[in-house]
Amino acid sequence: MSTQNFLSKSDNLLIELFTEELPPKSLRRLGDAFSEGVYSTLKTAGLLSDNSLATGFATPRRLAVQITNVLSQAPDYPVREKLLPTSIAFDADGKPTAPLQKKLASLGYVDIDLSTLEKAGEGKNEALYLNVVAKGAALEQTAQQALEQTLSKLPIAKMMRYQVLQKNGELADVEFARPAHRIIALHGKQTLHISALGIDAENETEGHRFLAPGVITIDSADQYESDLTAKAKVLPSFDKRHEFIKSALLKAAGTDLVLMPDSLLDEVTALVEWPAIYECHFDQEFLEVPQECLILTMQTNQKYFALTDQQGKLRNRFLIVSNIETDKPEAIISGNERVVRPRLSDARFFFQQDQKRPLASRVADLGKVVYHNQLGNQLDRTKRVQGIAVGIAKTLSANETLASRAAEIAKTDLLTDMVGEFPELQGIMGRYYATHDGENPEVASACSEHYMPRFAGDALPQTQTGTILAIADKLETLVGIWGVGLAPTGDKDPYALRRHALGICRLLLEKNLSLSLPELIELARKQFPQKDVQEKVKAEDIYAFIIDRLRAYLRDQAVAGKPFTTEEIDAVLSQSPAQLNDLIDRLTALREFNALAEAAQLAAANKRISNILKKNATAIPGTCSSKLLQVPAEIALYEALKKITPTLTTTYEQRQFVDLLKALVALSTPIDQFFADVMVMDPNPELRDNRLALLHQLHQKMNLIADLGKLA
């Protein structure tokens, strides 16, 4: 090790960028990216040890990272790199050629002693190698590079352009998320001479804008978090601030429940540096408005935290997170109460105005709302969904009138003032307005339930009409969007077709609906009068797309805490099941069968039969003739299959899948003996075809539940 490396100092590193208020909705991602970017560059340069840890910080006005055990100089390291074939590196007189000099210059060794270069290989394969000990990276230069690269790669949606005054008195153009004012770069107590965004690094930052304004000196990288907390009234850690706010909200809520979705918690955490929780109230009369409207108003517009009682009923008190801690919060409280009042008044006004016009009277107006330029307007879509819903209701012997009515008015709340202001309330307001209009309770519920499940793990509709409409709505979207050539590609799925496909799977399976998926797809396809849509939509493609989403769903399911395997899922789905409602029962039965001693032998035999039949698919006759059976082993297999066929038929019809698979054990010995004694591909074509027919019948009976060969 060189003297330089021996003297290399290891200490903690701090880099902070102090700015104007950063975009709150992306602050967490910005903080993570800043921390990871600096850390990875230093790691790649060899300046970190195996136990170096990075701690990221992010507040409304700063991004920072603290990294432990950072070297001031990375260790030297050996470099051996092939340069050029010797014949190209030197000319006839043995002098270096231009290509060699250019190659050495590109590597930073333009003045190297050529006699130190290594020759390796023989004859035409002889080549010249650079074989040196390279100097390790210096922290100051690498930190400069790390900061520049990290800032250029931050996930910033929209940049601001501004000017900074340089030391020479001239203005320079700078581009960043928000104007930057200071940079700290400390290695231990030593300031690193780096710069970015027109700012030179120092050891100073600024405290809380109101509680501790002014410059704060950070003497050591180790003291960053403690100094900001004690002197600057700043909690720099995003995660610690997040947990503080969450705990304080729960404490302030008392016996009530506080509604704090993760997105709101993250955004509020990104808005404050020194959080303080205060309780506010609004007038009791606003509780006449559906609480979903009030909650959304408080969360979306004001970033407030609503409270409910233990039964989920909204209270007229709410909590705010302020950036100012004070013993006299009356002005803060009254100010926020004054601000929220007109917001709640607007919600009440929208609700009252919307109720003056029944949903049914808005149906015709759906014709004025474009759905898709190739698929017509929302009224066209409503009629398609209506046709699908009535068809499903008929198949299920459900109330067709309710399904038709629900489909007719389900989208009309999109035209109301409340949903126009808060699109997130679509469906929810439809249920309220339909109830107010005196619609059947199932129809009113379906107005909201047909959007379910909205996301993975979301609840399913409770009513039959809601379930029918949910399937119809998702099928119409899937077939229609697919038909205009907008099927998902890669990560792009702007119409959420994958989510709709998964929703259909869950509805059919978890609601135990005896509906044929291919028939549902065909029912939806027929609702589109557009010829090009019908021509582009191939039922088998959409079926395959839905089944692909089903695979992911089934992988998350488990029996007795044990998830289903890929082989089990493939075995069941390879049979292209039309109905999905018994898939879990099939998988459960398959797992129980797989635990039997004979399972492996039967699976291997099934795979062998599958391979034989694939190679001779065109030669298989319809049925096996007992008169052509000659070898005792094939006669025994024929009789064994004939004997258990009634059992297989009965258990399959009664969905007794475990009993069906266990009955196959009786075929284990006859199948073994058949392959031991019988030559399937007999020279006599009549005997050969008859044996293929026997195997074909056997294959069909063995695979009623699943393709057992997939387990081999």
SULRAGI-V164952 format. One record per backbone hydrogen bond with DSSP energy under -1.0 kcal/mol. NH is the residue of the N-H (numbers start at 1). CO is the residue of the C=O. E is the energy in kcal/mol with one decimal. If there is no record, write none. Layout:
nh = <NH	NH>
co = <CO	CO>
e = <E	E>
This chain:
nh = <6	7	8	11	13	14	15	16	17	18	19	20	22	26	30	31	32	33	34	35	36	37	38	39	40	41	42	43	44	45	46	47	52	55	57	58	59	62	63	64	65	66	67	68	70	71	72	74	77	79	81	83	86	88	89	90	91	94	97	101	102	103	104	105	106	107	108	109	112	116	117	118	120	125	126	127	128	129	130	132	134	139	142	143	144	145	146	147	148	149	150	151	152	156	160	162	164	166	169	172	174	176	181	182	184	185	186	187	188	190	192	194	196	199	201	202	205	207	208	212	216	218	221	223	227	228	229	230	231	234	235	241	242	243	244	245	246	247	248	249	250	251	252	253	256	257	259	265	266	267	268	269	270	271	276	278	280	282	286	287	288	289	293	294	295	296	297	298	299	300	301	304	305	308	309	312	315	318	319	320	322	333	334	335	336	337	338	339	340	341	344	345	346	347	348	349	350	351	352	353	354	355	356	357	362	366	367	368	369	371	372	375	376	378	381	382	383	384	385	386	387	388	389	390	391	392	393	394	395	396	398	403	404	405	406	407	408	409	410	412	414	415	416	420	421	422	425	426	429	431	432	433	434	435	436	437	438	439	444	445	446	447	448	449	450	451	452	458	467	468	469	470	471	472	473	474	475	476	477	478	479	480	481	482	483	484	485	486	489	492	496	500	501	502	503	504	505	506	507	508	509	510	511	513	515	517	520	521	522	523	524	525	526	527	528	534	535	536	537	541	542	543	544	545	546	547	548	549	550	551	552	553	554	555	556	557	559	562	564	569	570	571	572	573	574	575	576	583	586	587	588	589	590	591	592	593	594	596	599	602	603	604	605	606	607	608	609	610	611	612	613	614	615	619	628	629	635	636	637	638	639	640	641	642	643	644	645	648	649	650	651	652	653	654	655	656	657	660	661	662	663	665	666	667	668	671	672	673	674	675	676	677	678	682	688	689	690	691	692	693	694	695	696	697	698	699	700	701	702	703	707	708	710	711	712>
co = <2	3	5	70	67	186	65	184	63	182	61	179	60	23	26	27	28	29	30	31	32	33	34	35	36	37	38	39	40	41	43	42	49	66	64	236	62	59	17	57	15	55	13	53	11	47	9	137	134	132	130	128	126	85	85	86	95	91	89	97	98	99	100	101	102	103	105	104	109	113	114	129	127	122	123	120	84	118	81	79	77	72	138	139	140	141	142	143	144	145	146	147	148	154	176	174	172	170	166	164	162	160	18	18	16	202	14	190	12	187	185	192	199	196	194	183	216	214	232	208	205	203	188	220	223	224	225	226	227	228	273	237	238	239	240	241	242	243	244	245	246	247	248	249	253	308	306	261	262	263	264	265	266	268	322	320	318	316	283	284	285	286	290	290	291	292	293	294	295	296	297	298	319	257	313	309	307	280	305	278	276	329	330	331	332	333	334	335	336	337	340	341	342	343	344	345	346	347	348	349	350	351	353	354	359	363	364	365	366	376	376	372	372	369	377	378	379	380	381	382	383	384	385	386	387	388	389	390	391	392	393	399	400	401	402	403	404	405	406	409	411	412	413	416	417	418	422	423	425	427	428	429	430	431	432	433	435	434	440	441	442	443	445	445	446	448	449	455	463	464	465	466	467	468	469	470	471	472	473	474	475	476	477	478	479	480	482	481	492	489	493	496	497	498	499	500	501	502	503	504	505	506	507	508	513	578	516	517	518	519	520	521	522	524	525	530	531	532	533	538	538	539	540	541	542	543	544	545	546	547	548	549	550	551	553	554	562	559	557	565	566	567	568	569	570	572	573	580	582	583	584	585	586	587	588	589	590	593	596	598	599	600	601	602	603	604	605	606	607	608	609	610	611	616	625	626	631	632	633	634	635	636	637	638	639	640	641	644	645	646	647	648	649	650	652	651	655	656	657	658	659	662	663	664	665	667	668	669	670	671	672	673	674	680	684	685	686	687	688	689	690	691	692	693	694	695	696	697	698	699	571	706	707	708	709>
e = <-2.2	-1.8	-1.0	-2.4	-3.1	-2.8	-2.1	-2.3	-3.2	-2.9	-2.4	-2.1	-3.1	-1.0	-2.4	-2.8	-2.3	-2.5	-2.4	-2.2	-2.7	-2.4	-1.9	-2.1	-2.5	-1.7	-2.0	-2.5	-2.5	-1.6	-1.5	-2.3	-1.5	-2.8	-2.8	-1.8	-2.5	-1.3	-2.1	-2.4	-2.1	-2.5	-2.4	-2.2	-3.1	-2.9	-1.8	-3.2	-2.1	-3.4	-2.2	-3.3	-1.9	-1.4	-2.1	-1.8	-2.6	-1.9	-2.7	-2.2	-2.6	-2.1	-2.6	-2.1	-2.1	-1.1	-1.1	-3.0	-1.3	-2.1	-1.4	-2.5	-2.2	-2.0	-1.4	-2.9	-3.0	-3.3	-3.1	-2.2	-3.2	-2.7	-2.2	-3.4	-1.8	-2.0	-3.1	-2.5	-2.3	-2.6	-2.4	-2.4	-1.7	-2.4	-3.4	-2.5	-2.3	-3.2	-1.8	-2.6	-3.3	-2.2	-3.1	-1.6	-2.4	-1.5	-2.5	-3.2	-2.8	-2.0	-2.8	-1.7	-2.0	-2.0	-3.0	-2.8	-2.7	-1.9	-2.7	-1.2	-3.2	-3.1	-2.5	-1.2	-3.1	-2.3	-2.1	-2.6	-3.0	-1.8	-2.7	-2.2	-2.5	-2.4	-2.3	-2.5	-2.3	-2.6	-2.6	-2.5	-2.1	-2.1	-2.5	-2.0	-2.0	-3.1	-2.6	-2.4	-2.8	-2.1	-2.6	-2.4	-1.5	-1.5	-1.9	-2.0	-3.2	-2.6	-1.5	-1.8	-1.5	-1.9	-1.4	-1.3	-2.9	-2.2	-2.3	-2.5	-2.7	-3.0	-1.7	-2.4	-2.8	-2.5	-2.5	-2.0	-3.2	-2.4	-2.6	-2.5	-3.4	-2.8	-2.9	-2.1	-2.0	-2.3	-2.2	-1.7	-2.1	-1.2	-2.3	-2.3	-2.2	-1.8	-2.3	-2.5	-2.8	-2.2	-2.4	-2.8	-2.6	-1.5	-1.3	-1.4	-2.0	-1.6	-1.6	-2.0	-1.5	-1.8	-2.2	-1.4	-1.2	-2.6	-2.1	-2.6	-2.0	-1.7	-2.7	-2.4	-2.1	-2.1	-2.9	-2.4	-1.8	-2.4	-2.6	-2.3	-1.8	-2.2	-3.1	-1.8	-2.4	-2.4	-2.6	-2.1	-1.8	-1.8	-1.5	-1.3	-1.6	-1.9	-1.5	-1.8	-1.9	-2.7	-2.4	-1.8	-2.5	-1.9	-1.6	-3.0	-2.6	-2.1	-2.3	-2.1	-1.3	-2.5	-2.5	-2.5	-2.2	-1.3	-1.1	-3.1	-2.0	-1.3	-2.0	-2.3	-1.9	-2.5	-2.5	-2.1	-2.1	-2.4	-2.8	-1.9	-2.5	-2.3	-1.8	-2.5	-2.8	-2.4	-2.6	-1.8	-2.1	-1.1	-1.6	-2.0	-1.6	-2.2	-2.0	-2.1	-2.6	-2.3	-2.2	-2.2	-2.1	-2.5	-2.5	-2.4	-2.6	-2.6	-1.1	-2.2	-2.0	-3.2	-2.1	-2.3	-2.1	-2.4	-2.3	-2.4	-1.8	-1.2	-1.3	-1.9	-2.3	-2.0	-2.0	-1.1	-1.8	-2.7	-2.2	-2.1	-2.5	-2.7	-1.9	-1.4	-1.9	-1.9	-1.1	-1.8	-2.9	-1.9	-1.0	-1.2	-2.2	-1.8	-1.3	-2.3	-2.7	-2.3	-1.7	-2.7	-2.1	-1.1	-2.1	-1.7	-2.2	-2.8	-2.6	-2.4	-2.6	-2.2	-1.9	-2.6	-2.3	-2.0	-1.1	-2.3	-2.7	-2.4	-2.3	-2.3	-2.1	-2.0	-2.6	-2.4	-2.1	-2.0	-2.7	-2.2	-1.7	-1.4	-1.2	-1.2	-2.0	-2.7	-1.9	-2.2	-2.5	-2.4	-2.5	-2.4	-2.3	-1.8	-1.3	-2.5	-2.7	-2.5	-2.7	-2.0	-2.3	-2.1	-1.3	-3.1	-1.3	-1.9	-2.3	-2.2	-1.7	-1.4	-1.3	-2.1	-1.8	-2.4	-2.0	-2.5	-2.1	-2.1	-1.4	-2.2	-2.7	-2.1	-2.6	-2.6	-1.7	-2.1	-2.2	-2.1	-2.0	-2.4	-2.4	-2.4	-2.5	-2.8	-2.1	-2.0	-2.4	-1.5	-3.0	-1.2	-2.0	-1.9	-1.2>
